[in-house]
């Protein structure tokens, strides 16, 4: 309830009751001293009914109205502010009239007037002093009335004009779904609307400047608004919101500049349009040639941005134009070339991990897919009529009808060839460890001995004595690498785990099971706090696996034996619960050189040595990878036959299968992946929570053709969360 409503209720209440007894005025003064003005206001009206000639009643009513007036917000409660100002003047005027009749009232009732702080220290109070105080209050309230009224009026005009500006802009959006529609129709109504926008925006800023002068001359509360003007760059997304003018920092939209730009664009003539499309095409061709002709890889290459005004101009003269599609295709191809020139696509660069390469090539494939779709549109839309419509442009830029037609046909094959070339680089990067294709050693040194950062699938029985052999490398989010493998001795091997930071060995730990034992690290998982590794030991043809955990300083946290004797192919480590999920298959280091027909996946609680769950099934297959998604494990393999539970899968149509398990070990389902051609998978990567990438060849091959210096033709697949193929390069 506002104070104005409260006062009205008080007056109604007083006018409809008969008082049983007279209220004590000292009680009212005590209420005023306690600053309970709402209660005191009601009591004063009640008392005024019993003694309408008592001056102090009107003094207190005037002072309370003054306080309420000065504390009100004229920008928000203008009518209430005016109401309190009027009451201040009314009651103080009545008080002056009563004091003129009672010349000694202030002297006689001085304590009653000392509720006001300005009069509390006056020793000898009289009517003259009280009247001087009242006159000063009336003068101040007149000044407040004048300035607050002016500021509120300017403020309301500013808000009103800005809201009218927004309304005009919203009406334009309602009539024109896209900005290009404005240029296509060129109706006189849009000129009228944009002129109105300019006028209303100027009026808003004029009232704002006048309002600022007003509140600077006479501040109101703590208001100190400052306007900042934001450009409208995205049609239908910007310029559609209203502003709060009561806050200090007010953001308004620059409707004036937007309107002037629209008017300028509406004035574009056809000759300028022709010059623009020729220049745009020339720049697109030059940018594509620059990227195609360079052999340098860098993350600093920039794409080409088509000026949106150019596209608007095209659509203005030729709605749904072939030229728009042509320019968008060339721009998309440039985007693809820029992406392909980044360092991840440089096979001589070893700073990018295979996992990060997989994500980058996925983005490259999506760009390829987008560019293909734009090329399809070009094929569908290009006709003799299309050529005739822009004959001058095609004759000048593409040597006529045959030239533009030839360009489109060539693009149908060139983009596929370009992508295949890039995917070959990805395949090369992921398989150069396996095929030993490194042009230079990638290594670090410890005590005069080289530690390779390249994985070598060489059994310790056949390794060269006094050399380190790396079997597994993993990198944590801090960029620290953990390496495991073995050091070959004259009679056996010892396992090692090393931490590599900035290509320098920070520490190395060796374990050995004896002189004639072959012990080696098989797989390592890096964490920010250290690493977990599986150590495989062979003594007299008997195998044993152990899990070892080291902290970031190389200190052993624990080492425990595992029950399964086969070779660990996959590990997922839950650092919070200290649990590991491991897949065991075969006995040899080389994953693609297995004859074993069983695979075991188990989750182990390290502290209790308890197997939390286990899946053991027939697996005549080559394991490609096991990928942990949000709630499932995806086992990906080249297979001949797999049998699990009541299901039996025999390879007749496809070479690749994906098996899904829940994170608590429950088998969910299997799905055969059937691409357009035969595919032999070599590696698989998690791209995101819904996407997997499988990379391989168009034929089964574990060899590198040294004669022609290349790998077999690569095959590239992207699968969605349901293991459906959403992209393939054949």
C-alpha positions, 0 to 999 in steps of 0.5 A: 500500500502506498503512502497516498493510499494509506492516508486516504484510508486514514481519512475514511476511517476517521470520518466514520468513527466516534472517538470514545476518548481523547488521544494524548498528544504526548503519545503522538510526540513519542510515536514521532520521535520513534519515527513511526510516521505512518502511525503518527500520521493517523494519530495526528488526524485523530487528534485534529478531530478533537482540537482543530485549532492546535498549531502543532498538529499541522506542523507535524503533518507538514513535516511528515509530508515533507519527509515522505516527499523528499524520500519518494522517487519521482521517477518511479512514483511521480503522482505520489511525490506530487501528492506529498509535496502538496500536503507539505504545502497545505499543512505548513500553510495551515500551521502558519495560519494557526500560529498567527492566532496563537502568538505564544504557542511555540514558546508555550509548547517548545518541546512539541516542536523539538521533534525536528532535529533543526530545532532541538538545540534552540534554547528559547523557541518562539513562533518567529523561529518556527515560522522561519523553519517552516518557510525554509521547508516550503522554499526547499519543497518548492525547489524540489517540486520544480526540479523533480517535476522537470527531471521526471518529465524529461525522464518519462519523455526519454523512456517514451521515445525510446520505447516508440523507437523499439516498437518501430524496429519490432514492426520492421522485424515483423514485416521482414523475416530476413534483412535481405527481404528489405532490399528485395522489396524496396518499398517506400514504407521501409524508408518511412520506418527508417526515417521514423527510427532516426527521428525517434532515436534523436529525440531519445538522445535529446531528452537524455541530454536535457535530463542529465543537465537537470539531475546534475543541477539538482540530484535526485536520490542516487540517480546517475544514469549513463547511456552506452550505445550498442550496434545492431549487427545481427538482424532479429537477434539484436535490437529487440530488447527494451532497456531499464532506464533506472539503472546506472549503466543503460544499454540502448541499441543504435537504431539510428546507425542501423536505419542509415545503413539500410537506407544507404544499401537501398541506394546501391545501383546495379553497376556497383553490384556487378563490380562487387561480385567480380571483386568478391569472386577474384578475392575468393579465387586468390585466397584459395590459390594461396592456400593450395600452393603453400606447403607450410603448416601453421595455425595462423592462416586466416579464412576469407569472410564474405561481406554480408552486404555483398550477399544482401546485394546479390539477393536484392537483385536475384533472390535465392541466387546461384551466385550466393551458393557459388560464393558460399561454396568457395568460402566453405572450401577455403575454410576447409583448406585453412583447417587442413593447413594447421599443424595437426595435418603436418606429419613431421610435427610430433607435438600433437597427440593422436587423440587430438589429431582425431578431434581435428580430423573430425572437424575437418570431415565435418567441413568436408561434409558441409562443403559437399552439401554446398557443391550438391546445391551448385550441381542442382541449380546450375542451368543455362538460365542461371548462366544467362542471368549473370552472363557478363560475370561468368564470361569475365570470371569463368570464361563463359558457360563451358568454363563455369560448368567445367569448374563445377564438374572438377570440384566434384572430384577434387574435394574428395581427392583432397580429403583422401590426401589429408586422411592419408596423413592421419593414417600415417601419423597414427601408424608410423609407430607400428610401421617404424616410419619416423624420419628422425628419432623421437627420444629423450636420454637417461644416463647416456641411454636413449628412451624412445617416445615412439612405441615399438611392438618388439618382444623383449626376447628379441630386443637388443641388449642395453637398450630401452624399448617403449611400449606405451605412452600417455599424457595427462592434462598437464602435458606430462608424459608417462612412458613404460616398456622395458630395458633389455639385458643380456639374459632378460629384461626389466620393466621401467616407468618414466616421467617425461616433462619438456622432453626431459626425464624427470624420474625413472623407476625400474622393476625386475623379477630376476636375472632370467625373467622378462619383465616389461610395462605393457600399458600406462595411464597418466593422471595429474597425480602420477600414473598407473601401469600394468607390469607383465612378467614372464618366468619359465613361460609362466606369465604374471600381471601386476598393477603399480601406482606411482605418484607424481614424484615417482614414489610407489603407492602400491604394487599388486598382483592381478589374477589374469595372465593374458596381455592387458590391451586396455585400462581405465583408471578411476582415481577417486575409487582406486578401481581399474577396468582392464581388458586382457587378450592374447600374450603378445605385444603386437595386438594384430598378431594374436591367435588367442580366441578369448577376451576378458574384461574385468573391473578390480577394486585395488584395495581389496583385490576384489574383482567387481565384475568380469566378462569373459567371452569367445573372441576370434578377433583383433581388438582395435580399441575400447572407448569409455563413453559417459555410461558405456564401454564401446569395444571395437574390433576386426572380427571373424567370430564373437560369441557372448551369452546367447549371441553369436556373430560371424563375419559375413558382411562386415569386418568391424563390430562394436560391442557395448557394455555398461560401466558396471559390466553388463553386456548391452548389445553388439552391432556390425558396422557395414560401410560402403566397402571393406574396411580393416580397422587400425585405431578408434578414438572418442571425439565427444560423448556422442561420436566415435571415429574409426580409422583403417584401410580398404584392405587387410594389411599390416605392412608398409609398401617400401617400394612406393613409400605409402600405406594402403588406401585409408578408410575413415568413419564417423559414428554417432551415439547409436553406432550409425555411420554419419560420415565415410570417405567412400 
